Amino acid sequence: MAAFHLHITTPEGNNWDGDVLGISAQGAEGSFGILSSHAPMIAALKPGVLKVRGEEEAHFYAAGEGVLEVRVDKRVVILLDYAEACDTLEEAQVKAKELQH
């Protein structure tokens, strides 16, 4: 699987800036995934779990609302109003659920 560049930022600063193999996000119209061959797009994100698959392990974030853009050059930029790194998927799910209330 080919890697692509991901940049995640919030008002507090950068949360991720590096190469990844895939992303899973909660879009306004449902969850979706991004791989290196994804077509350019812009999507609104709702609060939920953001999963970032790195070269060696997965990283999980409890994420607030935001926007995801897959650019023509295959770089992905995610702008979020909130993102908290979590150690496990379960922890991210609990914190994301708190954001939805």
Backbone as a chain_set.jsonl record, in Angstrom:
{"seq": "MAAFHLHITTPEGNNWDGDVLGISAQGAEGSFGILSSHAPMIAALKPGVLKVRGEEEAHFYAAGEGVLEVRVDKRVVILLDYAEACDTLEEAQVKAKELQH", "coords": {"N": [[0.84, -1.172, 0.0], [0.568, 2.196, -0.841], [2.021, 5.148, 0.547], [0.876, 8.407, 1.661], [0.874, 11.991, 2.136], [-0.193, 13.507, 5.136], [-1.761, 16.137, 6.851], [-2.836, 17.331, 9.864], [-4.575, 19.76, 11.586], [-5.491, 21.957, 14.294], [-7.084, 24.694, 16.078], [-5.315, 24.879, 18.203], [-2.896, 24.027, 17.195], [-0.595, 21.936, 15.243], [-1.463, 18.522, 14.859], [-0.746, 16.298, 13.481], [1.669, 15.593, 11.066], [2.821, 14.144, 8.506], [3.684, 11.089, 6.729], [1.228, 8.656, 5.816], [-0.704, 5.585, 5.602], [-3.422, 5.271, 5.377], [-6.701, 6.665, 6.109], [-9.512, 6.89, 8.23], [-12.609, 8.4, 8.611], [-15.299, 10.371, 10.089], [-17.719, 11.475, 8.202], [-20.063, 14.096, 7.307], [-22.083, 12.908, 5.899], [-21.79, 10.264, 6.501], [-19.478, 7.597, 7.428], [-16.162, 7.298, 6.027], [-13.305, 6.282, 4.039], [-9.864, 7.013, 3.227], [-7.382, 6.45, 0.863], [-4.14, 6.274, -0.762], [-4.678, 6.535, -3.498], [-6.94, 8.05, -3.778], [-9.455, 10.121, -5.226], [-9.436, 13.708, -5.796], [-11.131, 15.679, -3.352], [-13.479, 17.366, -1.176], [-14.675, 17.253, 2.102], [-17.115, 17.608, 4.651], [-16.642, 17.15, 8.11], [-17.967, 15.435, 10.908], [-18.23, 15.348, 14.525], [-16.378, 12.656, 15.895], [-14.602, 9.52, 15.706], [-11.348, 9.632, 14.475], [-9.286, 7.796, 12.534], [-5.959, 7.099, 11.922], [-3.828, 5.468, 9.884], [-0.638, 4.611, 10.277], [2.74, 3.914, 9.117], [3.605, 1.806, 10.751], [1.794, 1.471, 12.844], [-1.585, 2.073, 14.084], [-3.198, 5.196, 14.746], [-5.314, 6.997, 16.896], [-7.87, 9.447, 17.142], [-10.008, 11.527, 19.041], [-12.199, 13.451, 17.506], [-13.369, 16.706, 16.63], [-15.733, 18.802, 14.87], [-15.078, 19.54, 11.395], [-13.131, 19.912, 8.367], [-12.126, 17.973, 5.601], [-9.711, 17.702, 3.103], [-8.78, 16.253, 0.092], [-6.164, 16.745, -1.886], [-5.181, 17.653, -5.274], [-2.546, 16.895, -5.657], [-2.443, 14.666, -4.123], [-1.97, 15.006, -1.41], [-3.326, 15.204, 1.881], [-5.329, 17.295, 3.807], [-6.529, 18.059, 6.965], [-8.67, 20.002, 8.774], [-9.611, 20.741, 11.955], [-11.879, 21.58, 14.625], [-11.274, 20.579, 17.059], [-9.102, 18.112, 18.384], [-8.063, 15.211, 19.935], [-5.473, 13.129, 20.762], [-5.612, 9.636, 21.266], [-4.952, 6.614, 23.093], [-6.137, 4.174, 22.462], [-8.645, 2.656, 20.335], [-11.068, 2.341, 21.663], [-10.905, 4.246, 23.74], [-10.868, 6.585, 22.183], [-13.417, 6.402, 21.061], [-15.089, 6.747, 23.313], [-14.394, 9.366, 24.146], [-15.055, 10.772, 21.828], [-17.79, 10.399, 21.743], [-18.556, 11.931, 23.904], [-18.082, 14.448, 22.844], [-20.156, 14.695, 21.065], [-22.355, 15.325, 22.544]], "CA": [[0.0, 0.0, 0.0], [1.38, 3.41, -0.97], [1.831, 6.187, 1.564], [0.606, 9.771, 1.211], [1.14, 12.962, 3.192], [-1.351, 13.983, 5.881], [-1.554, 17.247, 7.783], [-4.006, 17.591, 10.703], [-4.357, 20.923, 12.429], [-6.595, 22.51, 15.075], [-6.695, 26.03, 16.541], [-4.192, 24.756, 19.145], [-1.665, 23.712, 16.479], [-0.532, 20.719, 14.443], [-1.608, 17.251, 15.542], [-0.078, 15.277, 12.67], [2.264, 16.081, 9.825], [3.703, 13.079, 8.058], [3.148, 10.126, 5.774], [0.313, 7.647, 6.342], [-1.191, 4.612, 4.626], [-4.864, 5.394, 5.237], [-7.46, 7.466, 7.07], [-10.955, 6.647, 8.357], [-13.179, 9.597, 9.231], [-16.755, 10.485, 10.187], [-18.215, 12.571, 7.39], [-21.427, 14.562, 7.565], [-22.992, 11.978, 5.217], [-21.425, 8.896, 6.875], [-18.034, 7.369, 7.547], [-15.477, 7.002, 4.769], [-11.87, 6.07, 4.128], [-8.995, 7.635, 2.223], [-6.118, 5.777, 0.547], [-3.271, 7.115, -1.589], [-5.198, 6.714, -4.855], [-8.246, 8.708, -3.7], [-9.687, 11.288, -6.078], [-9.562, 14.972, -5.056], [-12.46, 15.923, -2.782], [-13.597, 18.106, 0.084], [-15.781, 16.689, 2.866], [-17.366, 18.103, 6.0], [-16.498, 16.105, 9.123], [-18.721, 15.626, 12.146], [-17.479, 14.774, 15.641], [-16.277, 11.203, 15.899], [-13.254, 8.955, 15.761], [-10.494, 9.754, 13.296], [-8.249, 6.761, 12.59], [-4.846, 7.354, 11.011], [-2.977, 4.286, 9.79], [0.748, 4.935, 9.981], [3.541, 2.846, 8.522], [3.771, 0.674, 11.645], [0.679, 1.313, 13.779], [-2.717, 2.98, 13.919], [-3.33, 6.279, 15.719], [-6.719, 7.333, 17.032], [-8.177, 10.783, 17.661], [-11.371, 11.993, 19.256], [-12.157, 14.638, 16.65], [-14.539, 17.563, 16.544], [-16.159, 19.139, 13.505], [-14.017, 20.065, 10.569], [-13.13, 19.732, 6.92], [-11.043, 17.163, 5.051], [-9.487, 17.95, 1.675], [-7.798, 15.467, -0.652], [-5.718, 17.67, -2.926], [-4.805, 17.075, -6.568], [-1.221, 16.277, -5.522], [-2.666, 13.511, -3.242], [-1.812, 15.347, 0.0], [-4.599, 15.357, 2.571], [-5.314, 18.291, 4.882], [-7.714, 18.004, 7.809], [-8.795, 21.126, 9.698], [-10.589, 20.366, 12.973], [-11.993, 22.516, 15.74], [-10.744, 19.888, 18.244], [-8.592, 16.757, 18.173], [-7.3, 14.699, 21.063], [-4.884, 11.822, 20.51], [-6.012, 8.616, 22.229], [-4.111, 5.42, 23.025], [-6.867, 3.046, 21.887], [-9.892, 2.951, 19.635], [-12.12, 2.443, 22.663], [-10.766, 5.553, 24.39], [-11.29, 7.596, 21.207], [-14.87, 6.306, 20.923], [-15.7, 7.342, 24.503], [-14.193, 10.825, 24.106], [-15.812, 11.312, 20.681], [-19.199, 10.391, 22.134], [-18.711, 13.109, 24.769], [-18.108, 15.631, 21.968], [-21.433, 14.732, 20.344], [-23.426, 15.753, 23.454]], "C": [[0.894, 1.247, 0.0], [1.023, 4.431, 0.109], [1.507, 7.525, 0.89], [0.774, 10.702, 2.4], [-0.168, 13.46, 3.807], [-0.93, 15.102, 6.816], [-2.868, 17.468, 8.522], [-3.675, 18.788, 11.581], [-5.654, 21.359, 13.107], [-6.195, 23.941, 15.457], [-5.511, 26.0, 17.519], [-2.868, 24.428, 18.459], [-1.754, 22.404, 15.718], [-0.663, 19.476, 15.326], [-0.904, 16.125, 14.791], [0.478, 15.962, 11.439], [3.268, 15.033, 9.374], [2.989, 12.138, 7.106], [2.314, 9.063, 6.475], [-0.091, 6.694, 5.216], [-2.694, 4.726, 4.392], [-5.477, 6.214, 6.357], [-8.896, 6.965, 7.055], [-11.527, 7.825, 9.128], [-14.699, 9.529, 9.243], [-17.208, 11.703, 9.394], [-19.634, 12.947, 7.758], [-22.457, 13.615, 6.952], [-22.686, 10.518, 5.543], [-19.924, 8.734, 6.928], [-17.445, 7.002, 6.187], [-13.989, 6.819, 5.024], [-11.136, 6.735, 2.987], [-7.746, 6.779, 2.092], [-5.352, 6.66, -0.428], [-3.826, 7.395, -2.981], [-6.531, 7.463, -4.896], [-8.316, 9.924, -4.617], [-9.771, 12.551, -5.219], [-10.998, 15.169, -4.57], [-12.346, 16.823, -1.564], [-14.819, 17.546, 0.794], [-15.89, 17.368, 4.227], [-17.264, 16.92, 6.96], [-17.354, 16.452, 10.331], [-17.91, 15.006, 13.283], [-17.524, 13.25, 15.624], [-14.831, 10.77, 16.016], [-12.565, 9.158, 14.421], [-9.374, 8.733, 13.468], [-7.218, 7.055, 11.512], [-3.949, 6.12, 11.027], [-1.583, 4.705, 9.352], [1.465, 3.746, 9.372], [3.594, 1.606, 9.408], [2.607, 0.453, 12.603], [-0.422, 2.309, 13.47], [-2.721, 4.0, 15.054], [-4.788, 6.706, 15.715], [-6.877, 8.715, 17.651], [-9.672, 10.878, 17.938], [-11.412, 13.352, 18.563], [-13.479, 15.392, 16.685], [-14.945, 17.783, 15.092], [-14.982, 19.684, 12.716], [-14.23, 19.804, 9.092], [-11.92, 18.896, 6.531], [-10.932, 17.469, 3.564], [-8.424, 16.999, 1.16], [-7.417, 16.337, -1.844], [-5.297, 16.921, -4.194], [-3.453, 16.364, -6.486], [-1.224, 15.104, -4.532], [-2.339, 13.78, -1.782], [-3.198, 15.525, 0.603], [-4.409, 16.346, 3.715], [-6.635, 18.159, 5.633], [-7.644, 19.17, 8.788], [-9.927, 20.79, 10.661], [-10.687, 21.428, 14.048], [-11.436, 21.909, 17.023], [-10.214, 18.527, 17.82], [-7.742, 16.371, 19.372], [-6.79, 13.309, 20.724], [-5.27, 10.866, 21.63], [-5.145, 7.378, 22.025], [-4.802, 4.247, 22.345], [-8.104, 3.529, 21.151], [-11.019, 3.163, 20.642], [-12.082, 3.798, 23.374], [-11.241, 6.667, 23.457], [-12.802, 7.587, 21.04], [-15.58, 6.971, 22.098], [-15.586, 8.861, 24.454], [-14.965, 11.471, 22.967], [-17.296, 11.378, 21.018], [-19.496, 11.586, 23.034], [-18.801, 14.383, 23.946], [-19.472, 15.797, 21.285], [-22.575, 15.214, 21.23], [-23.256, 17.169, 23.896]], "O": [[1.859, 1.327, 0.759], [-0.131, 4.55, 0.52], [1.818, 7.744, -0.281], [0.811, 10.252, 3.545], [-1.119, 13.79, 3.098], [0.104, 15.032, 7.479], [-3.893, 17.757, 7.903], [-2.632, 18.828, 12.234], [-6.751, 21.164, 12.583], [-5.068, 24.352, 15.18], [-4.787, 26.988, 17.645], [-1.814, 24.543, 19.085], [-2.832, 21.831, 15.561], [-0.058, 19.389, 16.394], [-0.513, 15.122, 15.387], [-0.179, 16.815, 10.842], [4.421, 15.034, 9.805], [1.839, 12.364, 6.728], [2.642, 8.623, 7.577], [0.149, 6.962, 4.038], [-3.192, 4.328, 3.339], [-4.867, 6.431, 7.403], [-9.438, 6.65, 5.995], [-11.0, 8.207, 10.173], [-15.309, 8.745, 8.516], [-17.091, 12.834, 9.866], [-20.326, 12.196, 8.446], [-23.585, 13.532, 7.437], [-23.262, 9.62, 4.928], [-19.18, 9.627, 6.521], [-18.133, 6.468, 5.317], [-13.483, 7.16, 6.093], [-11.701, 6.99, 1.923], [-7.123, 6.423, 3.092], [-5.868, 7.686, -0.871], [-3.47, 8.406, -3.586], [-7.182, 7.506, -5.94], [-7.342, 10.663, -4.759], [-10.134, 12.478, -4.045], [-11.955, 14.867, -5.283], [-11.268, 17.012, -1.002], [-15.875, 17.376, 0.184], [-14.883, 17.664, 4.87], [-17.741, 15.825, 6.662], [-17.452, 17.613, 10.726], [-16.997, 14.22, 13.03], [-18.565, 12.643, 15.374], [-13.954, 11.555, 16.377], [-13.138, 8.887, 13.366], [-8.607, 8.797, 14.429], [-7.555, 7.237, 10.342], [-3.38, 5.77, 12.061], [-1.371, 5.102, 8.206], [0.864, 2.697, 9.139], [3.624, 0.484, 8.903], [2.447, -0.65, 13.126], [-0.234, 3.255, 12.706], [-2.303, 3.706, 16.174], [-5.423, 6.769, 14.663], [-6.133, 9.105, 18.552], [-10.493, 10.375, 17.172], [-10.737, 14.291, 18.985], [-14.554, 14.798, 16.76], [-14.542, 17.034, 14.202], [-14.023, 20.214, 13.277], [-15.336, 19.519, 8.633], [-10.825, 19.085, 7.062], [-11.935, 17.493, 2.851], [-7.319, 16.929, 1.697], [-8.249, 16.627, -2.704], [-5.087, 15.709, -4.173], [-3.234, 15.357, -7.159], [-0.167, 14.605, -4.146], [-2.422, 12.858, -0.971], [-4.132, 15.944, -0.081], [-3.456, 16.249, 4.488], [-7.71, 18.147, 5.034], [-6.676, 19.307, 9.537], [-11.065, 20.58, 10.242], [-9.704, 22.103, 14.355], [-11.153, 22.635, 17.976], [-10.82, 17.861, 16.981], [-6.83, 17.095, 19.773], [-7.578, 12.41, 20.431], [-5.257, 11.238, 22.803], [-4.662, 7.123, 20.921], [-4.144, 3.416, 21.721], [-8.548, 4.664, 21.326], [-11.833, 4.073, 20.481], [-13.124, 4.421, 23.58], [-11.935, 7.588, 23.889], [-13.413, 8.645, 20.893], [-16.566, 7.682, 21.903], [-16.566, 9.567, 24.693], [-15.472, 12.584, 23.108], [-17.982, 12.318, 20.616], [-20.567, 12.186, 22.939], [-19.525, 15.307, 24.317], [-19.884, 16.914, 20.97], [-23.664, 15.489, 20.725], [-24.073, 17.679, 24.662]]}, "num_chains": 1, "name": "protein.A"}
